[in-house]
């Protein structure tokens, strides 16, 4: 798609990118809505001419035997296993037979909101104590993934198709397989699974991906929060420290009742998390598969494209301060309509190095993809810390450290332009950065940025690329000197400013949708930025307009469209994460994460 423009951009590098943006800005305007102002109230705001339906909030009955959600949130673990999970995040709509009105909506449930000492809402206003085995199991059942068969009614509203065989809950206890080069390695074996190929559950799934063969990719992110070591206590190894395992009880306290989450007793159990999980939503009996060839780290999302010769490429960010950006290139070609069930088990994993800024351009340069292969990369071949390729994949972060990848400002969602092939990534923030570097131009980066790159020769399988910065988020109201990088790049104004870009996705027409998960204090460095929001950008002109503002203390995340792009699904996560929201029910109701289904009142395409 768009090969003529794509070739010109890839061959010309960042300068050609800017020329292409200038030449197409007037000819093909993308943003047809009026930007809305920020807000700090407990409501959802959209542009004039758009409407929203609140859909499938946490606790909505999903399976056949599911009881109605109790308004005081005192449902037990058995009930939660049959209801929609908590804290909706990444998602995808899989149309049934190409329909715009019926399909499978698959949603990640990242976690349950915590305070410093307690679960915030999962057990109602009564709180966590006394902490019991059933409460720990309820928390486990609130995690994972929901597969929902949904349908639009004649009057335009959507509903879950009750008693559908597609409806499914995947939780922290669902049996699944480990596949690929690391499967069966000794570092993945436990007392419950001496084969190292079977694992229970998935959790802390943040962003997502999907494949052309109709499967869903759930991305395990901050899995380290679920493992503890008391009692007995244990000192983390170097590798465990690199992956953030604590020295005492876990944040979520599952280890109090389930010994597999006590890494002093089961030191390999944490190695079985931090993977990308492939789920077939059309086969409810199928076991999800953790694809070890794609590496183990704090996966944010997974964005796919193809090499020139038809192999699939998966771009991935490691959402951690000073961690890295990766891509996987499959060994085999994608076969349209064929068997692609093992395509993600064989291939090469790379990590990005961004070279120094080009002095003749603003925030632009080149880079290279460094191969993470024990036998083919001389650095890893000589490294005593990796016995084989399986260990390179299990300890991906350490392998990336060894080859000299570029530490980034928390790489989050990645998305590929559907016409030009440009790749964009949100770097949400990094307030611990001590020194500016390539593609990360600010120390103490509290606002974040979006970086993009062009693969050499227009081929996603290339090992070289050219990059520039699409937008530096900032606050020109607080920092009025536009030479101060804290004010943001030129395309940031008082009317569209934001902080901490997170969710990111292109629609089929090339609009870039940007979601935020940042500070909502509306004061100090964040003066005038209001609640978290979703914006839309024209990559050609650089223009950015605000499309949606969420309720209090929420994150805006996850987005997917029906095939005709006349319906948009967005998630509102953790409203009232510190206790100050009653969305979506209002009054004195307990706040609940939910999906928002957005349509244009005239029936048109979203964004026009």
C-alpha positions in Angstrom: 0.0 0.0 0.0 1.3 3.5 -0.9 4.5 2.1 -2.3 5.3 5.2 -4.4 5.3 7.5 -1.4 6.8 4.9 0.8 9.8 4.4 -1.4 10.5 8.1 -1.6 10.3 8.5 2.2 12.5 5.5 3.0 15.2 6.4 0.5 15.2 10.1 1.5 15.2 9.7 5.3 13.9 12.2 7.8 14.3 15.2 5.4 12.1 13.4 2.8 9.6 12.7 5.6 9.2 16.4 6.3 8.9 17.1 2.6 6.2 14.4 2.2 4.3 15.9 5.2 4.4 19.3 3.7 3.3 18.2 0.2 0.4 16.2 1.5 -0.8 18.4 4.3 -3.1 20.5 2.1 -4.1 17.9 -0.4 -5.4 15.3 2.1 -6.7 16.7 5.3 -7.5 13.9 7.8 -8.9 15.7 10.8 -12.5 16.6 10.3 -13.6 17.3 13.9 -13.0 20.4 16.1 -10.6 19.9 18.9 -12.2 19.9 22.4 -10.8 21.6 25.5 -9.4 19.8 28.5 -11.6 19.0 31.5 -11.2 18.0 35.1 -14.7 16.7 35.9 -15.9 13.1 36.3 -17.3 12.7 32.8 -16.4 11.6 29.3 -16.1 14.4 26.7 -16.2 14.0 22.9 -16.4 16.5 20.0 -19.8 17.8 18.8 -21.5 15.3 16.7 -20.2 12.2 18.5 -22.0 9.9 21.0 -20.8 7.2 23.3 -22.2 4.0 24.9 -20.7 2.7 28.1 -20.2 -1.0 27.5 -19.1 -4.1 29.5 -17.8 -2.4 32.7 -15.9 -4.6 35.2 -18.1 -7.3 36.6 -20.6 -7.5 33.7 -21.9 -11.1 33.5 -20.2 -12.9 30.6 -20.4 -16.6 30.9 -23.7 -18.6 31.1 -23.6 -19.0 34.8 -22.5 -15.5 35.7 -24.4 -13.7 38.4 -25.2 -10.0 38.2 -22.4 -7.8 39.5 -23.0 -6.6 43.1 -23.0 -2.8 43.3 -21.0 -3.0 46.6 -18.3 -5.2 44.7 -18.5 -8.0 47.2 -18.7 -10.7 44.5 -16.6 -13.7 45.4 -13.8 -15.4 43.3 -16.2 -17.8 41.6 -18.4 -15.0 40.4 -15.5 -12.9 39.2 -14.3 -15.9 37.1 -17.5 -15.7 35.0 -17.7 -11.9 34.8 -15.8 -9.3 32.8 -12.4 -8.6 34.4 -11.0 -5.4 35.9 -9.0 -2.5 34.4 -9.6 -2.9 30.7 -6.6 -2.2 28.5 -5.6 -3.2 25.0 -8.3 -4.8 22.8 -9.2 -5.8 19.3 -12.5 -6.3 17.4 -12.5 -9.4 15.2 -15.4 -9.2 12.8 -17.6 -12.2 12.3 -17.8 -13.0 8.5 -16.7 -9.4 7.7 -19.6 -7.8 9.6 -19.6 -4.2 10.8 -22.3 -5.1 13.4 -21.1 -8.4 15.0 -17.8 -9.7 16.1 -15.6 -10.8 19.0 -14.2 -8.0 21.2 -11.1 -9.3 23.0 -10.0 -7.2 26.0 -7.0 -7.3 28.3 -7.6 -6.8 32.0 -4.3 -5.5 33.1 -4.5 -5.5 36.9 -6.6 -4.4 39.9 -6.0 -0.9 41.3 -3.9 -0.8 44.4 -3.1 1.9 47.0 0.1 1.7 49.0 -1.5 -0.7 51.5 -4.7 -2.0 50.0 -6.7 -2.9 46.9 -8.7 0.2 46.0 -12.0 -1.1 44.7 -11.8 -4.8 44.0 -13.5 -5.8 47.3 -15.7 -2.7 47.6 -15.4 0.0 50.1 -14.6 -2.5 52.9 -11.1 -3.0 51.5 -8.8 -5.9 51.5 -8.7 -6.9 55.1 -9.0 -9.6 56.3 -6.9 -11.0 53.5 -8.2 -14.4 52.5 -7.5 -17.2 50.0 -10.8 -16.4 48.2 -9.9 -12.7 47.9 -6.5 -13.6 46.4 -8.3 -15.9 44.0 -10.8 -13.2 43.1 -7.9 -10.9 42.3 -6.4 -13.6 40.1 -9.7 -14.0 38.3 -10.1 -10.2 37.7 -6.9 -10.4 35.6 -6.4 -11.9 32.2 -8.5 -11.5 29.1 -12.2 -11.5 28.1 -13.5 -12.7 24.8 -16.9 -11.2 24.2 -19.3 -12.0 21.4 -21.0 -8.7 20.7 -23.6 -7.5 18.3 -25.2 -4.2 17.4 -29.0 -4.0 17.9 -31.4 -2.5 15.3 -31.6 0.7 17.4 -27.8 1.1 17.3 -26.8 0.0 20.8 -24.4 -2.9 21.3 -24.9 -5.9 23.6 -23.1 -9.1 24.6 -24.5 -12.1 22.9 -25.5 -14.2 25.9 -24.9 -18.0 25.9 -22.5 -17.6 22.9 -19.9 -20.4 22.7 -17.3 -17.7 21.9 -17.6 -16.0 25.3 -14.6 -16.8 27.4 -12.6 -15.7 30.4 -8.9 -16.3 30.5 -7.4 -15.7 34.0 -4.3 -16.0 36.0 -5.1 -19.8 36.4 -5.9 -20.7 32.8 -3.7 -23.6 31.4 -1.6 -22.5 28.5 1.5 -23.7 26.6 5.1 -22.4 26.3 6.3 -22.7 22.7 9.3 -21.7 20.7 13.1 -21.9 21.3 12.9 -21.5 25.1 10.2 -24.1 25.7 11.4 -26.9 27.9 14.5 -25.1 29.0 15.6 -25.9 32.6 15.0 -22.2 33.6 11.3 -22.7 32.8 10.8 -26.0 34.8 9.0 -26.0 38.1 7.8 -28.6 40.6 4.3 -28.5 39.1 5.7 -28.5 35.5 8.9 -30.5 35.2 8.5 -30.3 31.4 8.9 -26.5 31.3 6.1 -26.4 28.6 2.9 -25.9 30.5 2.0 -22.8 32.6 -1.0 -21.5 34.4 -2.3 -18.1 33.5 -1.4 -14.7 32.2 -1.6 -11.4 34.0 -0.7 -7.7 33.8 -1.5 -7.7 30.1 -1.2 -4.1 29.0 -1.3 -3.3 25.3 -2.0 -5.9 22.6 -1.6 -7.0 19.0 -3.4 -9.1 16.5 -2.3 -11.2 13.6 -3.5 -11.4 10.0 -4.5 -15.0 10.6 -7.1 -14.0 13.2 -5.4 -14.4 16.6 -5.0 -12.0 19.5 -1.7 -11.1 21.1 -1.9 -10.3 24.8 1.3 -8.7 26.2 2.5 -9.5 29.7 4.0 -6.4 31.2 4.9 -5.8 34.9 4.7 -9.5 35.9 7.4 -8.9 38.6 4.8 -7.2 40.8 3.1 -10.6 41.4 6.1 -12.4 42.9 7.4 -12.2 46.4 9.8 -14.1 48.7 8.4 -14.1 52.2 8.4 -16.5 53.9 11.0 -17.7 53.3 13.0 -14.6 52.2 15.3 -14.8 49.2 17.9 -12.4 47.8 17.2 -11.9 44.0 19.8 -13.0 41.6 21.3 -10.5 39.2 18.9 -11.6 36.5 15.9 -11.4 38.9 17.0 -7.9 40.0 17.2 -6.9 36.3 13.6 -8.0 36.0 12.5 -6.1 39.2 11.6 -8.9 41.6 11.2 -7.6 45.1 13.0 -8.7 48.2 9.9 -9.3 50.2 6.1 -9.8 49.8 4.7 -9.0 46.4 2.5 -6.0 45.7 -0.6 -8.1 45.0 0.0 -10.6 47.8 -1.0 -13.7 45.8 2.1 -15.4 47.3 0.5 -15.3 50.7 -1.8 -18.2 49.6 -0.3 -19.6 46.4 3.3 -20.9 46.7 4.0 -20.7 43.0 4.2 -16.9 43.4 6.9 -17.2 46.1 10.1 -17.2 44.0 12.0 -18.4 47.0 10.1 -21.7 46.7 9.7 -21.7 42.9 12.6 -19.6 41.5 11.7 -20.4 37.9 8.0 -19.4 38.0 8.7 -15.7 37.2 10.6 -16.8 34.1 7.3 -18.2 32.8 5.9 -14.7 32.6 6.8 -11.6 30.6 5.9 -13.1 27.2 3.6 -12.4 24.4 0.6 -14.7 24.5 -1.2 -15.8 21.3 -4.9 -16.5 21.8 -7.3 -17.9 19.2 -10.6 -16.2 20.0 -12.5 -18.3 17.4 -11.6 -21.5 19.2 -12.7 -21.3 22.8 -11.2 -24.8 23.5 -7.7 -23.8 22.4 -4.9 -23.3 24.9 -3.2 -19.9 24.7 0.4 -20.0 23.7 3.3 -18.0 25.1 5.6 -17.4 22.2 9.1 -17.4 23.6 10.8 -16.5 20.3 9.6 -12.9 20.8 11.6 -12.5 24.0 10.8 -11.9 27.7 10.5 -8.4 29.1 7.8 -5.9 30.1 5.8 -6.1 26.9 3.6 -3.1 26.1 2.1 -4.0 22.8 2.8 -5.9 19.5 2.5 -4.2 16.1 2.8 -6.2 13.0 3.9 -5.5 9.4 5.6 -7.5 6.6 9.0 -7.7 5.0 9.2 -7.3 1.3 9.4 -11.1 0.9 6.3 -11.7 3.0 7.7 -12.6 6.5 5.9 -11.1 9.4 7.6 -8.5 11.6 6.4 -7.7 15.2 7.6 -4.5 16.8 7.6 -4.4 20.7 8.5 -1.9 23.4 9.8 -2.8 26.9 7.9 -0.4 29.2 10.6 0.3 31.7 12.8 3.3 32.3 16.0 3.1 30.2 14.9 -0.1 28.5 14.7 -1.0 24.8 12.8 -1.3 21.6 12.6 -4.7 19.8 11.5 -6.3 16.6 11.0 -10.0 15.7 11.3 -11.1 12.1 9.8 -14.5 11.3 11.8 -17.2 9.6 8.9 -18.3 7.4 6.6 -16.4 5.1 3.0 -15.7 6.0 0.6 -17.8 4.0 -2.8 -16.1 3.4 -5.5 -18.6 4.2 -2.9 -21.2 5.2 -1.5 -22.6 8.4 0.4 -19.9 10.2 0.1 -21.4 13.7 3.8 -21.7 14.2 4.9 -18.5 12.4 5.8 -16.8 15.7 7.9 -19.7 17.0 10.8 -19.3 14.5 12.7 -16.2 13.6 15.2 -13.6 14.7 14.9 -11.1 17.6 16.5 -7.7 17.3 17.0 -4.7 19.6 17.4 -1.1 18.5 20.4 1.2 18.7 19.7 4.8 18.0 22.8 6.6 16.8 23.6 10.2 17.7 21.5 13.0 16.4 22.4 14.3 12.9 23.9 17.7 13.6 22.3 19.1 10.4 18.7 18.1 11.4 16.6 18.7 14.5 16.2 15.5 16.5 16.9 13.0 13.7 19.5 10.4 12.9 20.0 6.8 11.9 20.1 3.6 13.8 20.6 -0.2 13.6 18.9 -3.4 14.7 21.2 -5.5 16.8 20.7 -9.3 16.4 20.0 -11.2 19.7 21.3 -14.5 18.6 23.7 -16.6 20.6 25.3 -18.3 17.6 25.3 -15.4 15.2 26.2 -12.3 17.3 29.9 -12.5 18.3 29.2 -10.5 21.5 26.6 -13.0 22.7 28.6 -16.0 21.4 31.5 -15.0 23.7 29.3 -14.0 26.6 29.4 -16.5 29.5 26.1 -15.4 30.9 24.0 -17.2 28.2 24.4 -20.9 27.7 22.3 -21.0 24.6 19.6 -19.2 22.6 16.9 -20.1 25.1 18.7 -18.2 27.9 19.1 -15.2 25.5 15.3 -15.2 25.2 14.5 -15.8 28.8 17.0 -13.0 29.8 16.3 -10.7 26.9 17.0 -7.5 28.8 20.5 -8.8 29.8 21.3 -9.8 26.2 20.2 -6.3 25.0 22.4 -4.7 27.7 25.3 -6.8 26.5 25.1 -5.8 22.8 24.8 -2.1 23.5 21.1 -1.2 22.8 19.9 2.4 23.4 18.1 3.0 26.7 14.8 4.7 25.9 12.2 6.7 27.9 9.9 3.8 28.5 8.9 2.5 25.1 5.2 1.8 25.1 2.8 1.3 22.1 4.2 0.9 18.6 2.1 1.4 15.4 2.8 1.1 11.7 1.5 3.6 9.1 -0.8 1.6 6.8 0.3 3.5 3.7 3.9 4.7 4.2 5.2 1.9 6.4 6.7 4.5 8.9 6.8 3.1 12.4 5.9 5.2 15.5 6.5 4.5 19.2 5.3 6.4 22.3 8.1 7.0 24.8 5.8 7.9 27.7 8.2 9.6 30.1 11.4 9.0 32.2 11.8 11.3 35.2 14.9 9.3 36.2 16.9 10.0 33.0 20.1 11.8 34.0 21.4 12.7 30.5 19.8 13.4 27.2 20.6 11.0 24.4 19.6 10.0 20.8 15.8 10.0 20.4 15.5 10.9 24.1 16.5 14.6 24.1 15.5 15.6 27.6 16.8 14.7 31.0 14.2 14.4 33.7 11.6 13.8 30.9 8.2 14.2 32.6 6.2 14.7 29.4 7.3 12.1 26.9 7.6 12.0 23.1 6.7 10.0 20.0 9.6 8.8 17.8 9.3 7.3 14.4 11.6 5.6 11.9 11.9 4.4 8.3 13.4 1.0 7.7 16.2 1.0 5.1 15.0 0.4 1.6 11.4 0.4 2.7 11.9 -3.2 4.0 10.8 -4.0 7.6 13.3 -6.8 7.6 16.2 -4.4 7.2 18.8 -3.9 9.9 19.3 -0.2 9.5 16.8 2.7 9.8 16.5 6.5 9.9 14.6 8.2 12.7 13.2 11.5 13.8 10.8 12.8 16.5 7.2 13.4 15.5 6.2 15.2 18.7 7.8 16.3 22.0 4.9 16.5 24.5 5.2 19.5 26.8 3.5 22.4 28.4 3.8 25.8 26.6 1.5 27.3 29.3 3.8 26.5 32.1 7.0 26.8 30.1 6.4 29.8 27.8 9.9 29.9 26.3 9.6 27.8 23.1 13.3 27.2 23.1 12.8 25.3 26.4 12.2 21.7 25.4 9.7 21.4 28.3 7.3 23.6 26.2 7.1 20.8 23.6 7.8 20.7 19.9 6.2 23.3 17.5 3.1 21.2 16.9 2.3 21.4 20.7 0.1 24.4 21.6 -2.0 25.4 24.6 -5.0 24.0 22.7 -3.6 20.4 22.3 -1.0 19.9 25.0 -0.7 16.6 26.8 1.7 14.5 28.8 2.8 10.9 28.9 1.6 9.5 25.5 0.9 5.8 25.9 -1.7 4.1 23.6 -1.0 4.5 19.9 -2.7 3.2 16.8 -3.2 4.2 13.2 -6.6 3.8 11.6 -6.9 2.5 8.0 -6.8 6.1 6.6 -3.5 7.0 8.3 -4.8 9.0 11.2 -2.6 8.5 14.3 -4.6 8.1 17.5 -2.7 9.0 20.7 -3.8 8.1 24.2 -2.4 9.3 27.5 -1.6 7.8 30.9 0.0 10.7 32.8 -0.4 13.2 35.5 -3.9 14.6 35.9 -3.2 17.1 38.8 -3.8 20.0 36.4 -1.3 22.0 38.4 2.4 22.8 38.5 4.2 21.3 35.5 0.8 19.9 34.4 -1.1 23.1 34.6 -4.0 23.2 32.1 -3.5 19.6 30.9 -6.6 18.2 32.7 -7.6 14.6 32.8 -6.1 11.9 30.6 -7.2 12.1 27.0 -7.1 10.8 23.4 -5.9 12.9 20.6 -5.6 12.4 16.8 -2.7 13.5 14.6 -2.2 14.0 10.9 1.3 12.5 10.3 1.7 14.4 7.1 1.1 17.9 8.5 2.0 17.2 12.2 -1.3 18.7 13.4 -2.7 17.2 16.6 -6.3 17.7 17.9 -7.8 16.6 21.1 -10.7 14.1 20.5 -11.7 12.7 23.9 -11.2 13.6 27.6 -11.8 10.9 30.3 -13.2 11.1 33.8 -11.3 11.7 37.0 -8.1 9.7 37.7 -8.4 7.4 34.7 -6.1 6.3 31.9 -7.4 6.3 28.3 -6.2 3.1 26.6 -7.0 0.5 24.0 -8.6 1.3 20.7 -10.0 -0.7 17.9 -12.5 -0.1 15.0 -15.2 -2.0 13.2 -14.1 -2.8 9.6 -16.0 0.2 8.2 -14.4 2.6 10.8 -17.8 3.9 11.8 -17.5 2.5 15.3 -14.6 3.1 17.6 -14.0 1.2 20.9 -11.9 2.9 23.6 -11.2 1.8 27.2 -11.4 3.9 30.3 -9.1 2.3 32.9 -8.9 2.8 36.7 -11.2 5.8 37.1 -10.9 6.9 40.7 -7.5 5.2 41.2 -7.0 7.2 44.4 -10.6 7.3 45.4 -12.0 10.3 43.5 -14.4 9.1 40.9 -17.9 7.5 40.6 -17.7 6.9 36.9 -19.6 5.5 35.0 -22.7 5.1 37.2 -22.3 8.4 39.1 -23.8 9.3 42.5 -21.9 7.3 45.2 -21.2 4.3 43.0 -18.0 2.4 43.0 -16.0 3.4 39.9 -15.5 0.7 37.2 -13.3 0.4 34.2 -15.4 0.1 31.0 -15.3 0.2 27.3 -16.7 3.2 25.5 -18.3 2.6 22.1 -18.1 5.8 20.0 -20.1 6.6 16.9 -20.6 9.7 14.8 -24.2 11.0 14.9 -24.4 11.2 11.1 -23.2 7.6 10.8 -19.9 8.7 9.3 -16.3 7.5 9.6 -14.7 8.3 12.9 -12.4 11.3 12.7 -13.9 12.9 9.6 
